[in-house]
Amino acid sequence: MHKAPAGWYTDTAGSGSERWFDGVGWTDLTRPREPADPARSTRWAVVVAVVVVVATPLLLPLLAG
């Protein structure tokens, strides 16, 4: 049976908090969930856009043929 590693996990849906899992069971320790880093999401969007722009002209001949 696979067990999740100890760490902070999203608590019940809509709670806005995280709960500590000690590797065996859930504890009473909670903390507010940290907001997502919008800069990180933006960086990935830029990387994906660049890959698509660069790869499309290289892949089109393969897909057409």
Stockholm file with secondary structure:
# STOCKHOLM 1.0

chainA/1-65         MHKAPAGWYTDTAGSGSERWFDGVGWTDLTRPREPADPARSTRWAVVVAVVVVVATPLLLPLLAG
#=GR chainA/1-65 SS CCCCCSEEEECSTTSCEEEEECSSSEEEEEEECCCCCHHHHHHHHHHHHHHHHHHHHHHHHHHHC
#=GC SS_cons        CCCCCSEEEECSTTSCEEEEECSSSEEEEEEECCCCCHHHHHHHHHHHHHHHHHHHHHHHHHHHC
//
